Amino acid sequence: MIPEIRAVRTRRAEESGSIREITLPRTQLLIPSRRVNRWWRTIRALYRDSSALWREFRRSIVVFLLATLVGGYLYGELLVLAGYPRLPYIDLPYLMVMLMFFQAPGDAPPQPQLVAFWYIMPLIGIYIVGRGAVDFVRLFFDRSERRNAWEEAVASTYRNHVIVMGAGHLGLRVIRSLVSMGLEVVAIDSALKPESEAELRRLKVPLIAADGRLPDTMKSAGLRHAQAFIVCTSNDHLNLEVTMRARDLNPDVRIVVRMWDNQFTAQIRRFMNVEAVLSASDLAAPAFAASALNIEITQTLTVGDTDYSMIRLQVAPGSFLDGETIEALQDSNQIDIVLHGNGDRVNVHPAHNVKVCAGDTLVIFAQHHRITDIVARNRSKG
């Protein structure tokens, strides 16, 4: 049995007086809470989206305000100096708007300084319209045409979330898994299929539809506040470039990279401080081989410098497992049998004196090289 697990069992056995009464605490996955007030998040997203609109159209807005307010006040003072009665200040901006759009309030005055307004204001009106005032009003009330800008605003409100670069076949599966765990996710993809976009909308995952290699795209996805960044496109060179850029922008974020070619795996993990570099073929190969042998093996876990795995297998008739007790198998092979199934009976952490028979199901946790050795030795005689 693994020394750490044996120590826990021995200590609890001493406390309870019976090994059969030993129970280990159930492992729990700690996931950040999603108790974020959605109304507050929507308000923040609206504010950020409106701020983006302001940055985009601020020049036209500023020109319009200066022309109507300052220009109106100046025109009113010039009227008084020319001998006309003073107009109400509240009417002067409206008068400037009328001049902008060729709606003369009467005959043009003879004074040249006043006539200049009748020619300058229409030009300013044309400039404002040309700069996009009409588009501003239309886009402000029709956010469906600005879905990407809106989703960037939503993503900017996320904290401690996970960013997935590449929402293709693999990326979408990763996103589904993360959402099912209760995590908040932001997706990045520049060329996504309509059905994938529909799936992201169903999952309520904001999509940043832009080039993931650009720093602005990563910032829009909230990389500075993310807890993890997963790069899972099918292009190794792109994944490498994105990984380098992400590490430069956020030295503390956890990065997981998909890589087809394992040639540079060790270098990427060491020099770029990447949490994991995973290959789809490497992940799938053990599953195919295990299924052929009617077993299931987990992804290897590295603790310190030691690799551990967990396996489910069916005891073959006449193998070294057949006829042995749980205690004998654990002590002689330095493994921990965490589950024993016999027919419809399933025992988690079975008693040491339980006998293992052919056809039983075992779930074993041990160092990876011992797991592979057990698989090789679990063969029927003959």
QUICORNOR-V497356 format. One record per backbone hydrogen bond with DSSP energy under -1.0 kcal/mol. NH is the residue of the N-H (numbers start at 0). CO is the residue of the C=O. If there is no record, write none. Layout:
nh	co
NH	CO
NH	CO
This chain:
nh	co
5	1
6	2
7	3
8	4
9	5
10	6
11	7
12	8
13	9
14	10
15	11
16	12
21	18
35	33
40	36
41	37
42	38
43	39
44	40
45	41
46	42
47	43
48	44
49	45
50	46
51	47
52	48
53	49
54	50
55	51
56	52
57	53
60	56
61	57
62	58
63	59
64	60
65	61
66	62
67	63
68	64
70	65
72	68
73	69
74	70
75	71
76	72
77	73
78	74
79	75
80	76
81	77
82	79
83	78
90	87
94	90
95	91
96	92
97	93
98	94
99	95
100	96
101	98
102	97
114	110
115	111
119	115
120	116
123	119
124	120
125	121
126	122
127	123
128	124
129	125
130	126
131	128
132	127
135	131
136	132
137	133
138	134
139	135
140	136
141	137
144	141
145	142
149	145
150	146
151	147
152	148
153	149
154	150
155	151
156	153
157	154
159	224
161	183
162	227
163	185
164	229
165	187
171	167
172	168
173	169
174	170
175	171
176	172
177	173
178	174
179	175
180	176
181	178
182	177
185	161
186	205
187	163
188	207
196	192
197	193
198	194
199	195
200	196
201	197
202	198
204	199
207	186
209	207
213	210
217	213
218	214
219	215
220	216
221	218
222	217
224	221
226	160
227	160
228	253
229	162
230	255
231	164
238	234
239	235
240	236
241	237
242	238
243	239
244	240
245	241
246	242
247	243
248	244
249	245
253	226
255	228
256	275
257	230
258	277
264	261
267	263
268	264
269	265
270	266
271	267
274	254
275	254
277	256
282	278
283	279
284	280
287	283
288	284
289	285
290	286
291	287
293	290
294	289
295	311
297	309
300	307
302	305
305	302
307	300
308	365
310	363
311	295
312	361
314	359
318	315
322	355
323	320
325	353
326	351
328	324
329	325
330	326
331	327
332	328
333	329
334	329
335	364
337	362
338	362
339	346
340	360
341	344
344	341
346	339
348	337
353	350
355	323
358	314
359	356
360	340
361	312
362	338
363	310
364	335
365	308
367	306
370	366
371	367
372	368
373	369
374	370
375	371
376	372
377	373
378	376
380	316
